[in-house]
Amino acid sequence: MNVDPAMFSQALMFHAHRYSKGAWAGEPETDPTQDFDEPVEGWELTPQECIDLAYGGVLREKSVICGTRAQWCTSS
């Protein structure tokens, strides 16, 4: 069975995008000149956390060969 690395990469970026849509890296964007405090939507997500979460998402994908069979792919 052939492994398509592009499928794994595409799935990884799909999940990274999904996790990062409502997040930011570092401090949230706020205007320090404003006196009022509005609640900031989203959450802080470092790039490493984003990739870790996305990798977990790929491992759960049944359509990605090296996702559901990750041990098989890394043991060779």
C-alpha atoms as one frame of an Amber mdcrd trajectory, in Angstrom:
protein
   0.000   0.000   0.000   1.498   3.342  -1.070   1.573   6.279   1.307   0.848
   9.704  -0.145   2.760  12.317   1.923   0.715  15.098   0.325  -2.468  13.647
   1.844  -0.929  13.720   5.323   0.363  17.284   4.818  -2.971  18.521   3.498
  -4.838  16.931   6.406  -2.375  18.455   8.885  -2.904  21.945   7.456  -6.679
  21.432   7.362  -6.742  20.627  11.065  -4.264  23.401  11.927  -6.542  25.889
  10.180  -9.567  24.499  11.983  -7.912  24.850  15.403  -6.418  28.280  14.733
  -9.557  29.976  13.366 -10.653  31.309  16.750  -7.236  31.591  18.376  -4.212
  33.838  18.424  -0.511  33.353  19.077   0.646  35.541  21.953  -1.340  38.477
  23.238  -4.808  39.159  21.811  -5.237  42.197  19.618  -6.535  45.024  21.774
  -6.216  48.756  21.542  -4.312  50.064  24.591  -5.677  53.589  24.016  -9.248
  52.427  24.663 -10.509  52.862  28.222 -13.212  50.217  28.055 -12.535  46.537
  28.431 -14.366  44.414  25.922 -14.150  40.654  26.269 -11.755  39.187  23.750
 -13.142  36.306  21.733 -11.057  33.221  21.184  -8.111  31.833  23.104  -4.339
  31.853  23.076  -2.834  29.032  21.045   0.899  28.781  20.471   2.120  27.445
  17.124   3.427  24.287  18.848   0.046  23.641  20.497  -1.700  24.204  17.169
   0.484  21.667  15.364   0.110  19.177  18.238  -3.681  19.451  18.101  -3.678
  19.234  14.302  -1.443  16.151  14.399  -3.892  14.501  16.785  -6.677  15.330
  14.353  -4.801  13.687  11.493  -4.196  10.566  13.568  -7.968  10.249  14.019
  -8.639  10.618  10.272  -9.673   7.307   8.771  -9.104   8.492   5.199  -5.405
   9.331   5.760  -3.313   6.180   5.578  -0.557   7.374   7.892  -3.179   8.911
  10.128  -5.010   5.840  11.363  -1.996   3.586  10.914   0.618   5.931  12.351
   2.504   3.165  14.183   2.739   1.174  10.962   4.117   4.193   9.112   6.673
   5.145  11.756   7.897   1.624  12.521   9.539   1.108   9.118
